[in-house]
């Protein structure tokens, strides 16, 4: 699974990215994930299967959906804040079906 994490600046999602990679490795899940700022979306989208947005930029959901045919969803605020990698990877699997 190749996931593009997008947030306002790419910093807070970088922490989440590390947790997701650690969880995926422990579960034997093949995962490529990168965190980038929303303004860099167009520069990176072609390398990924789907996009997960940090809740702080949920207002960008419809705009980003219009800019790609790939699945795009917003991470639940509590899952994001608590770094619940398992829940976030479940969301990614669900939207990629």
C-alpha positions in Angstrom: 0.0 0.0 0.0 1.3 3.4 -1.0 -0.1 6.2 1.1 0.4 10.0 0.8 -0.3 11.7 4.2 -1.1 15.4 3.7 -1.3 18.1 6.4 -0.8 21.8 6.7 2.9 21.7 7.0 4.0 18.0 6.8 5.5 18.0 10.3 2.8 16.5 12.5 2.0 13.9 9.9 5.7 13.0 9.8 5.3 11.7 13.4 2.2 9.7 12.4 4.1 8.3 9.4 6.7 6.8 11.7 4.1 5.1 13.8 2.3 3.7 10.7 5.6 2.3 9.4 6.4 0.7 12.7 2.9 -0.9 13.0 3.0 -2.1 9.4 6.4 -3.7 9.9 5.2 -5.5 13.0 2.2 -6.8 11.2 4.0 -7.7 8.0 2.2 -5.2 5.9 4.0 -3.8 2.8 3.8 -0.1 3.2 5.2 3.0 1.6 4.1 6.2 3.3 5.2 9.8 3.0 4.1 13.0 4.7 3.9 16.2 2.8 2.3 19.6 3.1 -0.9 20.2 1.2 0.7 22.8 -1.0 3.0 20.0 -2.4 0.1 17.7 -3.2 0.4 17.9 -7.0 4.2 17.2 -6.8 3.7 13.9 -5.1 0.3 12.4 -5.8 1.4 10.4 -8.9 3.6 8.2 -6.6 0.8 7.0 -4.4 -2.3 4.8 -4.4 -4.4 7.0 -2.0 -4.4 10.1 0.1 -5.1 10.6 3.8 -5.6 14.1 5.1 -4.8 15.4 8.6 -8.1 16.6 10.2 -6.7 20.1 10.4 -7.1 20.4 6.6 -10.4 18.5 6.3 -11.8 21.6 4.5 -9.6 20.7 1.6 -11.2 17.3 1.0 -13.4 18.1 -1.9 -10.8 20.3 -3.6 -8.2 17.5 -3.4 -10.7 14.9 -4.6 -11.3 17.0 -7.7 -7.5 17.0 -8.4 -7.1 13.3 -8.5 -9.0 10.1 -9.3 -7.3 8.3 -6.4 -9.1 7.7 -3.1 -8.9 10.6 -0.6 -10.2 10.6 3.0 -9.8 12.5 6.2 -8.2 10.8 9.2 -10.5 10.9 12.3 -9.3 13.6 14.7 -8.9 11.3 17.7 -7.0 8.6 15.6 -4.7 11.3 14.3 -4.1 12.9 17.7 -3.5 9.6 19.4 -1.4 8.2 16.6 -3.6 5.2 16.2 -1.7 3.6 13.3 -3.8 0.5 13.2 -7.0 2.5 12.8 -5.5 4.7 10.2 -4.3 1.8 8.1 -7.8 0.2 8.4 -9.1 3.5 6.9 -6.6 3.3 4.1 -7.6 -0.3 3.3 -11.3 0.6 3.4 -11.0 3.5 0.9 -8.7 1.5 -1.4 -11.2 -1.3 -2.0 
